[in-house]
Amino acid sequence: MAARRRIGASLGLAPFLLYIGVFLLVPTLVVFVHAFQTNDTPAQFSLDAIRQLNRSATLKITKDTVLLSISTALIGAVVGAMVAYVVSTANQDGLLRRFVTSTCGVLAQFGGVALAFAFIATIGNTGVVTGWLNLEDTSWLFSLKGLTLVYLYFQIPLMVIVFLPALDGIRPQWREAADNLGANTWQYWRHIGFPLLLPAFLGSALLLFANAFATYATARALVNQGSPILSLKIGNSLGNEVSGSQGNLAASLALEMVVIVAIVMTLYALLQRRTSRWLR
């Protein structure tokens, strides 16, 4: 009987495992193989593409991408955590909580060409706000500074969604026990609240980092020239009008991104496991 249940569970997981294999494992394997090959036909083993990761131009793109992801993750985590705290203190079935959570659910998924167009139409060269305020230079919108602002549009709502369950997991009995022992508000948060929420906060910040690090469509629609971040560099390497396709370079850059995201998500999983101990 137990064997039949295990077989039934395995069959139920088969579609999911097939989906993971086709859309995650196979592309990752292809990227790994192509990163160590040449663009010749037939392809031969080569470390040229991997060596290009150490070039100054590539290192600068990697550094800018990491800095962009870190800055938007930190700002989004801090602001989103404050918004989530305000929401957590509201009535569970109240209008404020339902409105904020539903709005954040929509904004966290709003990106790509639509988001880029919204910012261009608002604060671009001929944007509405640009005309109202008589702004002369809005070229910063199409640089890393602009990407930072645009990314925060979906990073903050995402933080609210992923961090709110941790705040809801803080039990009122813990605060009451601290009050009975003579602790003030600062002592409660310093010795109880902050230590409990720190793993969840760091895990959420790592998730925001991975989200920004892998974003492509929004940056592609906003930045028309150059490759300031890794995802755009990969896209341009696959269809470069000047030097032609550089599939092996794109694969090596993609492999670099896979390694970085894998490390981040491993740390995220470890922090989530620690958080789940007291959220049950």
Secondary structure, 3 states (H helix, E strand, C coil): CHHHHHHHHHHHHHHHHHHHHHHHHHHHHHHHHHHCECCCCCCCECCHHHHHHHCHHHHHHHHHHHHHHHHHHHHHHHHHHHHHHHHHCCCCCCHHHHHHHHHHHHHCCCCHHHHHHHHHHHHCCCCHHHHHHCCCCCHHHHCHHHHHHHHHHHHHHHHHHHHHHHHHCCCHHHHHHHHHCCCCHHHHHHHHHHHHHHHHHHHHHHHHHHHHHCCCHHHHHHCCCCCCCHHHHHHHHHCECCCECCHHHHHHHHHHHHHHHHHHHHHHHHHHHHHHHHHC
